[in-house]
């Protein structure tokens, strides 16, 4: 869903999944699932809306997670804050896909 919605190449994604012990994590009702995504800055509000909807729909469809229990945060970073491909600043290289969608 991230690949399709954000239009990134399938082979160009890095994922880190951290699961917290319920005793070590607190969130107010109705939230039970917290998702934080770090990504390049540049996506439109419309793209973000579609991303949020796609995430909750897939979680509901595949895992029966209540859509209202999902809390999503986008942590957007400008390209100059990313060091890639041997320490090059991302704004100086062709990252291989368009982030202004």
C-alpha positions in Angstrom: 0.0 0.0 0.0 2.9 2.4 0.7 4.5 1.6 -2.6 1.3 2.2 -4.6 0.0 5.2 -2.7 3.3 7.1 -2.4 4.5 5.9 -5.8 7.9 4.6 -4.6 9.7 1.8 -6.4 9.0 -1.6 -4.8 12.7 -2.2 -4.2 13.3 1.3 -2.7 11.7 1.0 0.7 13.2 0.5 4.2 10.8 -0.7 6.9 11.3 -0.9 10.6 8.6 -2.5 12.7 8.7 -2.1 16.5 6.2 -3.8 18.6 5.8 -2.5 22.2 4.7 -4.6 25.1 1.2 -3.3 26.0 2.5 -2.5 29.6 5.1 -0.1 28.1 2.8 1.9 25.9 -0.2 4.0 26.7 -2.6 5.7 24.4 -6.0 7.2 25.0 -9.2 5.5 23.8 -10.0 4.5 21.1 -6.4 4.2 19.9 -4.8 0.8 20.0 -2.5 0.9 17.0 0.1 3.7 16.5 1.8 4.0 13.2 4.6 6.5 12.5 6.0 6.8 9.0 9.2 8.7 8.2 9.4 9.9 4.7 10.7 12.6 2.3 8.7 15.8 2.5 6.7 16.7 -0.5 3.5 14.7 -0.7 0.2 16.7 -1.1 -2.6 16.7 1.4 -4.7 14.7 -1.0 -2.0 12.0 -1.2 -1.7 11.9 2.6 -5.5 11.5 2.9 -5.4 8.6 0.5 -2.5 7.0 2.4 -4.3 7.2 5.7 -7.5 5.7 4.3 -5.5 2.9 2.5 -3.7 2.0 5.8 -6.8 1.8 7.9 -8.7 -0.1 5.2 -6.0 -2.7 4.8 -5.6 -3.2 8.5 -9.3 -3.7 8.8 -9.6 -6.0 5.8 -6.5 -8.2 6.6 -6.4 -8.1 10.4 -9.9 -7.0 11.4 -8.5 -4.0 13.2 -11.1 -1.3 13.9 -10.4 1.7 11.7 -11.1 4.1 14.6 -8.4 2.5 16.7 -5.6 3.5 14.4 -3.5 6.6 15.0 -1.1 7.6 12.1 1.7 10.2 12.2 3.8 11.3 9.2 7.3 12.4 10.1 8.3 14.3 7.0 11.9 15.2 6.5 13.4 17.5 3.8 15.7 15.8 1.4 18.7 17.6 2.8 18.2 15.8 6.1 18.8 12.4 4.5 22.3 10.9 3.8 22.1 8.2 1.1 24.4 6.2 -1.2 27.7 6.6 0.6 26.8 9.7 2.5 25.5 11.9 -0.3 22.8 14.4 0.6 19.5 13.2 -0.9 18.8 16.6 -2.4 21.9 16.3 -4.6 21.1 13.0 -6.1 18.4 11.4 -8.2 16.4 9.4 -5.7 14.6 7.6 -8.5 11.0 8.6 -7.9 8.8 11.7 -7.6 7.8 12.8 -4.1 5.7 15.8 -5.3 2.5 13.8 -5.7 
